[in-house]
Amino acid sequence: MIEDQDLVNDGKVQITALQNEFRRSGTGRVTVELRPAESITGDLPEGNLNVTIPTRVSDKEYWNGTDISSDIYSITDDENGDDVYNLTLETTATNLTVDTVGVQEAPEEPSQNDNARLGGGGGDGGDDSDDESPMGLVYNDDAIAVDGNDDPSPDRSGGVEFSVTNQYEQPVTITSMTIDPDNPDINELDDAVPNDFTGNRDPYADEVEIWTENSSGSIQYSEWTTSPGRFTDNEALAIDDQVTISPGTDGDINSDTLSRIQSGQQLELSMYEFYEEGGGGFPYYQNDNINMSGEQLTITLVYEFDDGTTDSTTYQMTPS
């Protein structure tokens, strides 16, 4: 326990249920989006209420050291031997707040009661927090599946494009990105011709390109590229569950430039094209490119500030 409880405040019980899952491995900080229910109301029974909540810390370990009055709460022993205790709170409908928050996504079938303050749907009129711009590298919710300028057989929209906006008040430099397809059959990223996404400004066939606008207004790009050649040269970015690269420095051909995003500017990113294991299995040239429309991707960008500190943001997206 690194912070004191926020379950009971001034005699009022406040419960917020979290939906969805979030996975992250590695070191460093990561931005987790919490999306509250909005203007959804639910009725609670009137009068006295008992609310029971599971907890993995016992009364002796934690709860009797908090500022919750002993007149309000009680806690059971670990009767089932599973390290789960039942914390029971005695309250009333007027002193109980129930709300739902989704992790990374809006909650399904969300509910609030009239006391809820999250999401602006509360009886106190809410607050103006929704008017504030989010801080960080913010995904623009614009991922699309795109067919590259190549002509493999069969041909599908195997490329993905999306963008993020730098909402920090300072520039950041992208140092690495992790590509994690949800579909376990996706095992490579390969492109044999210049990407249409960049208007063919880059002469090479890039698996990954990142375009940004620098402080002078000029466009710069970073890339991860296998050696240029025909589709059958078998060179590709292998994806074993997930893969981490440093666009601009990795790859057989690179731009020698890490993408630097000014405050308020967008980063545009393209990946061409995703392939899944084909009927012939390995080698990779027997794979089939896959239509990425509806295929979920998890992308993690690791970036550095000018003072040398680092951060990272993970995005979950489903290209349309």
C-alpha positions as CSV (number, residue, x, y, z in Angstrom):
1,M,0.0,0.0,0.0
2,I,1.7,3.2,-1.1
3,E,-1.2,5.6,-0.4
4,D,-3.9,5.9,2.2
5,Q,-7.4,4.6,1.4
6,D,-9.8,6.8,-0.6
7,L,-12.8,4.5,-0.1
8,V,-14.3,6.4,2.8
9,N,-14.0,10.2,2.9
10,D,-15.7,12.2,5.7
11,G,-18.1,9.4,6.4
12,K,-19.1,9.0,2.7
13,V,-18.4,5.8,0.8
14,Q,-17.0,6.2,-2.7
15,I,-16.7,3.1,-4.9
16,T,-15.3,3.3,-8.5
17,A,-15.3,0.0,-10.5
18,L,-12.6,-0.5,-13.1
19,Q,-13.4,-2.3,-16.4
20,N,-11.0,-3.7,-19.0
21,E,-7.4,-4.9,-18.8
22,F,-4.1,-3.2,-19.2
23,R,-0.8,-5.1,-19.8
24,R,2.6,-3.5,-19.8
25,S,6.1,-5.0,-19.3
26,G,9.4,-3.3,-19.0
27,T,10.7,-0.3,-17.1
28,G,9.8,3.4,-17.1
29,R,6.5,5.2,-16.8
30,V,3.5,4.7,-19.0
31,T,0.3,6.7,-19.5
32,V,-2.9,4.8,-18.6
33,E,-6.2,6.4,-19.8
34,L,-9.2,6.2,-17.5
35,R,-12.5,6.9,-19.2
36,P,-15.4,7.5,-16.8
37,A,-19.0,6.9,-17.4
38,E,-20.9,9.9,-18.6
39,S,-24.4,11.0,-17.5
40,I,-25.5,7.4,-16.7
41,T,-27.6,7.1,-13.6
42,G,-28.7,4.1,-11.6
43,D,-30.9,3.9,-8.6
44,L,-29.8,2.7,-5.1
45,P,-32.2,1.3,-2.4
46,E,-33.1,3.9,0.2
47,G,-32.2,3.6,3.8
48,N,-29.4,1.8,5.5
49,L,-27.0,-0.2,3.2
50,N,-24.2,-2.7,3.8
51,V,-21.6,-2.7,1.1
52,T,-19.1,-5.6,1.0
53,I,-15.8,-5.3,-0.9
54,P,-13.1,-8.0,-1.3
55,T,-9.6,-7.0,-0.2
56,R,-6.3,-8.8,0.0
57,V,-5.1,-7.0,3.1
58,S,-6.4,-7.9,6.6
59,D,-7.6,-5.6,9.3
60,K,-4.3,-6.0,11.2
61,E,-2.2,-5.4,8.1
62,Y,-3.9,-2.3,7.0
63,W,-7.5,-1.3,7.7
64,N,-7.4,-0.7,11.4
65,G,-4.6,1.8,10.7
66,T,-6.8,4.0,8.4
67,D,-9.0,6.8,9.4
68,I,-12.2,4.9,8.8
69,S,-14.4,4.8,11.9
70,S,-14.8,1.4,13.5
71,D,-18.5,2.2,13.7
72,I,-18.6,2.1,9.9
73,Y,-16.6,-0.9,8.9
74,S,-16.0,-4.6,9.8
75,I,-13.8,-7.2,8.2
76,T,-14.0,-11.0,8.1
77,D,-11.2,-13.5,8.5
78,D,-9.7,-15.3,5.5
79,E,-12.2,-18.1,5.7
80,N,-11.5,-19.7,2.3
81,G,-7.7,-19.6,2.6
82,D,-7.4,-17.6,-0.6
83,D,-6.0,-14.4,1.0
84,V,-9.2,-12.6,0.3
85,Y,-11.1,-10.8,3.1
86,N,-14.5,-9.2,3.1
87,L,-14.6,-5.5,4.1
88,T,-18.2,-4.5,5.0
89,L,-19.1,-0.8,5.2
90,E,-22.3,0.4,6.8
91,T,-23.7,3.4,4.9
92,T,-26.9,4.9,3.4
93,A,-27.9,5.7,-0.2
94,T,-27.3,9.4,0.3
95,N,-23.7,8.7,1.6
96,L,-22.8,6.2,-1.2
97,T,-21.2,7.1,-4.5
98,V,-21.0,4.4,-7.2
99,D,-19.2,5.0,-10.5
100,T,-17.6,3.0,-13.4
101,V,-14.4,3.8,-15.2
102,G,-12.9,2.0,-18.2
103,V,-9.2,1.5,-18.6
104,Q,-8.0,2.6,-22.1
105,E,-11.6,2.3,-23.4
106,A,-15.0,3.6,-22.4
107,P,-16.8,1.2,-20.0
108,E,-19.5,-1.2,-21.2
109,E,-22.9,-0.7,-19.7
110,P,-21.6,2.0,-17.4
111,S,-23.5,3.1,-14.3
112,Q,-23.5,5.9,-11.8
113,N,-25.8,7.1,-9.1
114,D,-26.7,10.7,-8.5
115,N,-23.7,11.3,-6.2
116,A,-21.2,10.4,-8.9
117,R,-18.7,13.1,-9.7
118,L,-16.6,11.4,-12.3
119,G,-17.4,12.1,-16.0
120,G,-19.5,15.2,-15.2
121,G,-22.7,13.3,-14.6
122,G,-22.9,14.0,-10.9
123,G,-25.5,15.7,-8.9
124,D,-23.1,18.5,-8.1
125,G,-23.1,19.6,-11.7
126,G,-19.7,17.9,-12.4
127,D,-16.6,19.9,-13.1
128,D,-14.9,21.3,-16.1
129,S,-12.1,18.7,-16.2
130,D,-13.4,17.5,-19.6
131,D,-12.5,20.9,-21.1
132,E,-8.8,20.4,-20.2
133,S,-6.5,19.1,-22.9
134,P,-4.9,15.7,-22.0
135,M,-1.1,15.8,-21.4
136,G,1.3,13.5,-23.2
137,L,1.5,12.0,-26.7
138,V,-2.2,11.7,-27.4
139,Y,-3.4,9.1,-30.0
140,N,-5.8,10.8,-32.5
141,D,-8.0,7.8,-32.8
142,D,-7.4,7.7,-36.6
143,A,-5.8,4.3,-37.3
144,I,-6.7,2.9,-40.8
145,A,-5.8,-0.1,-42.8
146,V,-4.2,0.8,-46.1
147,D,-3.1,-1.2,-49.1
148,G,0.5,-0.4,-50.0
149,N,1.9,0.3,-53.4
150,D,3.0,-3.3,-53.8
151,D,1.2,-6.1,-55.6
152,P,1.6,-9.4,-53.7
153,S,-0.8,-12.2,-54.2
154,P,-3.4,-12.1,-52.7
155,D,-3.4,-8.3,-52.3
156,R,-5.0,-6.8,-49.1
157,S,-4.9,-3.7,-47.0
158,G,-2.0,-4.9,-44.9
159,G,-0.6,-1.5,-44.0
160,V,-1.6,0.6,-40.9
161,E,-1.3,4.4,-40.5
162,F,-2.1,6.5,-37.4
163,S,-1.0,9.7,-35.8
164,V,-0.4,11.1,-32.3
165,T,-0.2,14.8,-31.1
166,N,2.4,16.1,-28.7
167,Q,0.4,17.7,-25.9
168,Y,3.5,18.2,-23.7
169,E,4.7,21.7,-23.3
170,Q,8.1,20.7,-24.7
171,P,9.5,18.6,-27.5
172,V,10.1,14.9,-27.2
173,T,12.3,12.5,-29.2
174,I,11.1,9.0,-30.1
175,T,13.8,6.5,-29.1
176,S,11.9,3.2,-29.8
177,M,8.6,1.7,-30.6
178,T,7.1,-1.7,-29.8
179,I,4.6,-3.4,-32.2
180,D,2.4,-6.0,-30.6
181,P,-0.4,-7.5,-32.8
182,D,-3.2,-9.1,-31.0
183,N,-3.4,-11.8,-33.7
184,P,-0.7,-14.4,-32.9
185,D,-0.6,-15.5,-36.5
186,I,0.9,-12.1,-37.6
187,N,4.6,-12.8,-37.8
188,E,6.2,-10.2,-40.0
189,L,6.2,-6.7,-41.5
190,D,7.5,-6.4,-45.0
191,D,7.3,-3.8,-47.8
192,A,9.0,-3.9,-51.2
193,V,8.2,-0.4,-52.6
194,P,8.1,3.2,-51.3
195,N,5.1,3.9,-49.2
196,D,2.3,6.0,-50.6
197,F,1.7,7.4,-47.1
198,T,4.8,9.7,-47.6
199,G,4.0,10.8,-51.1
200,N,6.9,8.7,-52.2
201,R,9.3,11.2,-50.7
202,D,11.5,8.3,-49.4
203,P,13.1,6.3,-52.2
204,Y,13.3,3.1,-50.1
205,A,10.8,0.4,-49.3
206,D,10.2,1.0,-45.6
207,E,8.5,-1.2,-43.1
208,V,8.1,1.7,-40.6
209,E,8.1,5.4,-41.3
210,I,7.6,8.3,-38.8
211,W,7.0,11.8,-40.1
212,T,7.2,14.9,-38.0
213,E,7.4,18.7,-38.4
214,N,10.5,20.2,-36.8
215,S,10.8,23.7,-35.2
216,S,11.5,25.4,-38.6
217,G,8.4,23.9,-40.2
218,S,10.3,21.4,-42.3
219,I,9.2,17.8,-42.5
220,Q,11.6,15.1,-41.3
221,Y,11.3,11.4,-41.1
222,S,12.7,8.3,-39.4
223,E,12.5,4.9,-40.8
224,W,13.1,1.2,-40.2
225,T,14.0,-0.4,-43.5
226,T,15.3,-3.7,-44.8
227,S,17.6,-3.6,-47.7
228,P,15.8,-2.5,-50.8
229,G,14.9,-5.2,-53.3
230,R,12.2,-7.3,-54.8
231,F,9.4,-8.8,-52.7
232,T,11.0,-12.2,-53.0
233,D,14.2,-11.1,-51.3
234,N,12.8,-12.5,-48.0
235,E,14.0,-9.6,-45.9
236,A,11.4,-8.4,-43.4
237,L,10.9,-7.3,-39.9
238,A,10.2,-10.5,-38.0
239,I,7.5,-10.3,-35.3
240,D,7.7,-12.9,-32.6
241,D,4.6,-12.1,-30.6
242,Q,5.9,-8.5,-30.5
243,V,9.0,-6.6,-31.7
244,T,10.8,-3.5,-30.5
245,I,12.7,-1.2,-32.9
246,S,14.3,2.2,-33.0
247,P,13.2,3.9,-36.2
248,G,15.9,6.1,-37.6
249,T,18.8,4.0,-36.3
250,D,17.8,0.4,-36.7
251,G,17.4,-1.5,-40.0
252,D,19.6,-2.1,-42.9
253,I,18.8,1.3,-44.3
254,N,17.9,4.2,-42.0
255,S,17.6,8.0,-42.0
256,D,20.1,8.5,-39.1
257,T,17.3,10.6,-37.6
258,L,15.3,10.0,-34.5
259,S,11.8,11.6,-34.7
260,R,11.6,14.8,-32.7
261,I,8.1,16.1,-32.1
262,Q,7.6,19.8,-31.2
263,S,4.9,20.8,-28.7
264,G,1.5,20.9,-30.4
265,Q,2.8,19.0,-33.5
266,Q,1.7,15.7,-34.9
267,L,3.6,12.5,-35.5
268,E,2.4,10.5,-38.4
269,L,3.4,6.8,-38.5
270,S,3.0,4.1,-41.2
271,M,3.7,0.4,-41.0
272,Y,3.7,-1.7,-44.3
273,E,2.6,-4.5,-44.6
274,F,1.6,-7.1,-42.0
275,Y,1.8,-10.8,-42.9
276,E,0.5,-13.9,-41.3
277,E,1.7,-17.4,-41.5
278,G,0.6,-18.9,-44.8
279,G,-0.4,-22.4,-45.8
280,G,3.2,-23.3,-46.4
281,G,4.4,-22.0,-43.1
282,F,8.0,-20.9,-43.0
283,P,10.0,-19.5,-44.8
284,Y,8.5,-16.0,-44.6
285,Y,8.0,-15.6,-48.4
286,Q,5.2,-18.2,-48.2
287,N,3.3,-16.0,-45.8
288,D,0.1,-14.1,-46.8
289,N,-0.4,-10.4,-46.3
290,I,-3.4,-9.8,-44.0
291,N,-6.2,-7.3,-44.1
292,M,-5.6,-5.2,-41.0
293,S,-9.1,-3.8,-40.8
294,G,-10.5,-4.9,-37.5
295,E,-7.1,-6.3,-36.3
296,Q,-6.1,-5.0,-32.9
297,L,-2.6,-3.6,-32.4
298,T,-0.8,-2.4,-29.3
299,I,1.8,0.2,-30.0
300,T,4.3,1.5,-27.3
301,L,6.3,4.6,-28.0
302,V,9.3,5.3,-25.7
303,Y,10.5,8.9,-25.8
304,E,13.0,11.3,-24.3
305,F,12.8,14.8,-23.1
306,D,15.5,17.4,-23.5
307,D,16.6,17.0,-19.9
308,G,17.4,13.3,-20.5
309,T,14.4,11.9,-18.7
310,T,12.3,9.3,-20.5
311,D,8.7,8.2,-20.6
312,S,6.5,5.9,-22.7
313,T,2.9,5.7,-23.9
314,T,1.0,2.6,-24.9
315,Y,-1.9,2.8,-27.4
316,Q,-4.4,0.1,-28.3
317,M,-6.0,0.6,-31.7
318,T,-8.2,-1.2,-34.2
319,P,-7.7,0.1,-37.7
320,S,-10.8,0.7,-39.7
